[in-house]
Amino acid sequence: MLIDGYDTLLLDLDGVVYLGPRAVRGAAEALEEAGRQGVRLAYVTNNASRTPAAIAAHLRELRVPAERDDVVTSAQAAARVVAERVPAGAKVLVVGGAGLRMAVRGQGLRPVTAAAEGPAAVVQGMWAGLSYGLLAEGALAVRQGALFVAANRDSTMPTGRGEVPGNGAMSRVIASATGVEPLYAGKPDPPLHRESMIRTGARRPLVVGDRLDTDIEGARNAGVDGLLVLTGVAKPLDVLTAPPHQRPTYVAEDLSGLLAPYPEVRDGACGGWRARWVDGTLRLDGDGSRIDGLRAACDAAWAAAGDSPAEEDAVKPVLGRIG
């Protein structure tokens, strides 16, 4: 099985385990079996709005095995980034929800909501209740010299209704108003994976995600393997044209791929498929599963593109074969 040789799965949530209030089909069963195989399950999310306990409770409602200590959030990573840079017990203006406030308290810092209280830092995370007033307080504090840390740089986040603005989009409000760029804690930046390693004790983790620009790039930044699943943001064309720093080690339809042997992919061949270049265009011949066809096509596309992304028009013809 693919999970053989890994001691911990560092699993993204949105687009991998669930989409909004609903579990991704088959996710709960796949993760329960992975746990039975002796692999530690850790849920690593850029979402800073909820507490680990609340996230774990939601996962259990979806029949996904999870306890509070199995959840690692960008709020926790951001709070550690702040704590390493300000005096112990310092005031921190929290532009975010309960998850971020609790993480700040967990580092021995004092959450506040007004620039007039003289915070040493401003930490921002996504929250449905985020208001103009709180953003304005954050901007005032940053202008007064407070350290600015953002939980993550995701421009969007997936939901059951589609993609909506993420914290990366919201953090631009304070950055644009002050001219100060934040330090980012979430994927693909290193702090969240460092937090995950600290909290899980992982020695050989496998990062599992649905986004190339956060999950997979974050895995590469951390020097660990990454599995991309196609249940969230990334689509086949995105994978085919991925730049080197966003190319996954593995590609699977969904989390059931964790429990299957990963096929050999070599020289543009995988399963019953063979990808080759003809007059500057990628062609895919053969038959078999869609995912094996994509794996073959990616191998050929990445080899030809080298250190650059493959051109969309050159690889699009294979999409007709794999959907």
N, C-alpha and C positions, 0 to 999 in steps of 0.2 A: 504493500500500500504506500501511497505517497507520504503518509505521515511517519512511516518507518524512518528512524534516524533523527527525528525531531523530538525534543522533550516538551516544548511549549508551543501552542498556537496563539499568536498575537492577532486576534480577530477584530477587524473593523465591525461596526454595527450597522449603520445606515447603508442600505444597499447590499449588505452581505448576509446579515442575520435577519433583519427586518426592514420593511419599508413602511415608515410611519407606525400605525397601530397593528400592522399585520406581519406575521412571520413570512420570510421567503420560503417558498414551497420546499419541503424536505430538509430545511436547515436544522430544525430541532432534532430530527432523527439522526442526521449525520453527526452532529456534535455530541449527542448522547453516546453514540457508538465510538467516536473518537476518544471520549473520556474513558469508556470501558477498556480501550486499548492501552490506557496508561498515559495518555498525553494530557498535560496540564492545559486547561482552557482559560485564556485571559482575554477579556473584552476591552479593546483599546480604542477609544473614541475621541474624535476631535470636538464632540458636542460637550460644551462646558455648562449647559443650562441646568442639568439635573445632577443630583447626588449619586454616588455609586450605589447606595442602598436602593434608591428609587429605580435606577436602571436595572439592577439585579432583580427587583420585584417585577418589573415589566417583562424581563426575559423569562422569569418563571411562569408568568401568566401565559406566555407563548410556548410553554413546555420546554424551554431551553434551560439546561442546567447552569445555574449561576448563583453565587453568593456575593455579598458586598465586596469582599476582598478579591474577587475575580475581576473586578471592573477597575480600569485605569483610565482617567479622563485627562483631557488637555487642561482642565481647571487645576488638577493636582500638579501637572507639570509646570503650569504657569506660576502657581503659588510657590513652587520650589525655586523657579528662576528669580522671583522677587526676593524670597527669603535669603538667597545667596548673595544679594546685592544691597540690601538695606539692613539697618540695625535690628537686632532682636526686639520684638514687640512693637515695631513701627506701625504707624497708621497707613492703611492702604485703601484708596478709593476704589470700590468695586463697581464697575460698569457691567453688571450682569446679574444672574439669578442666584438661587440658593446653593447650587452646586459650586459656584465660584466663591461665594462667601464662606461656605464650610471648608473649602480647600485652603483658603487664606487663614482661617482660624486654626486649621490643622497644622500650619507651619508656625504657630505662635504669634501671628500678626493680628492687627486690629482693624477689621473692616469698618470703613466710614462711607458716607454718601455725599459729602460736601467738600468742595475745594477749600472752603474757609477753615476747615479743621487742620489744614497743613499736612496733607498726606505725603509720605516719602515716595509713593509709587501709585500709579493708576494701572489696574489690571482689567482687561475687557474680555468678555466672553459672550457668545450668542445667548439670547434670552428673548422669549416671545413678548415679554413685558417691557422691553427696552424702550425708553422714552427720550424725547428731545432734551428734556431737563437733565436727565442723568448723563447723556452724551455731552451736554454743555458743561456740566460740572467736571467731567473728565478732561475736557479741553482746557478749562481754566486751570486745573491742577497741573497739567502738562506744561502749559505756558509759564507756570510758576516754578518749573524746574523738576517736577516729579518724574521719576522713571516711568516709561510707558511700555507695558507688556500686553500683548494680545494672545488669547488662548490658541488661535489658529488663523491661517490665512486663506481658508476655503472661501472662494467667491460665491459658491452655491452649495446647497445641500439637497439630497434627494428626498422626496416624500411620495406618498401614494398618489398625489395629484400632479407630480412633476417636480422640477428643480426650482427651489426658492432661494432668495439671497442668503448667503452664509455670513459668518463672522468676518471673513476677509473683506467683504463688501462693506460691512458696518464699521470696521476699524478705519476705513478710509475717511470717515467723517472726522474723527479726531485728528488723524494724520494730515488731512487736507487743511483743517482749521488751524493747526499749530506748526506745520512744516516739520514735524518730528515723526520719524518712522519708528514703529514699535519693534521690540524684540518679540519674535514669535515662538511659542512653546509647542504647538501641535505639529502633526505630520504635515509636510515632509521634513520639518526641522528636527534636529536631534533630541531636544529635551524630552519629548513624550516617549520615544523609544528608550531613552535612558531611564525615565521613570518606570517604564514597564519592566525593564531588566532588574531594577532595584527591588520592585515590589514582588516580582514572581521568582527571582533567582534563576531565570532562564539561562541555560548555557548554549543550547542549540535551538533557537526559536525559528519558527516559520511565520512570516507576516502574511496575513490573508486580507485582501481588500478588493474594492471594486473601482478604485480610482488610480489612474497612473500617476497623476501629479501630486498625490498625497501618500497613499499607501505604498505604492511600488517605488516611487522616488525616495520615500522615507526608508524603506527597506534597504535600498542601495546605499543611502547615506549612512546607514547603521552597519553596513557590511554583512547583511544577512539575506537569506533567500526569501523570495516573495511569490505568492500565488495570487493571480488575478482571476476573479470570478466575474461572469458576465451577467450578474443579476442586478446591477446598479447603474452607475454612470457610464463606464467605459463600454464601447461597442467594438465589433470586429475591426472596423476601419481605423479606429483610434489605436488599437494594438498594432496593426500592420504598419502604421506610420509613426509609431512611438520613437522618440529620440533615444539614444543609448542609455541615458540616466533614468529612463522610465520604462525600460524593457523588463518584464517579469521573468523570473526563473521558470515559472510554470503558468499555464493557462487552463482553466476549467470552466465548464458551464455554470456550476454551482458548487456548494460545499460537499456534495456527494463525491466530487473528484478527490477529496482527501482520502477516501476509503478504497480507491481503485489504484492499481499499479499505473505508474506514469509511463507511457510508451516511449520508446527510443525515437528521438527526432534527429535526423542527420541528413545533410546534403539535400534539404528541401523535401524529405520523405518522412511520412508518419502514417502508420496504419496502412490503409489502402490508397493513400494519396501521394502524389508527387507534384511539387511546385517547381516551375522552371521559367526562365526568362526567354521570351521570343520577341525580337525586334523592340526591345525596351519596354515590354509589357509583361507583367506577371501572369502566368497561366497555371491552372490547377487541373490536373488530370487524375482519373481514378474514381474511387467510390469508398464510402464508409461514413463514419459519424461526422457531423458538422465540426465538432471540436477538433478532431484529428486533422481535418482539412485546414482549419485555421492555424493549428500548430505547424503544419508543413509550410503553409504560406508565409507565416511569420519568420520561420527559419530562413527561407529563401530571400524574403524582403530585407531582413536585417543584415544578412550577409552581404547583399549587394549594396545596401545603403551605407554600410560602414559607420562612420561617426556622425552621419547626418540622418534626418528622418527620410523615409521613403516617400516618393512623390505620390500624392493621392491618385491622380489619374492613371499612374502606372500600375497600381495595385487593385484598383476598383474592379477590374474584370473578374477577380476571383470571388467577389462577394456574391455573384450570381450562382455560384456553385454551392456556397455554404450558408446562404441566407443572411 
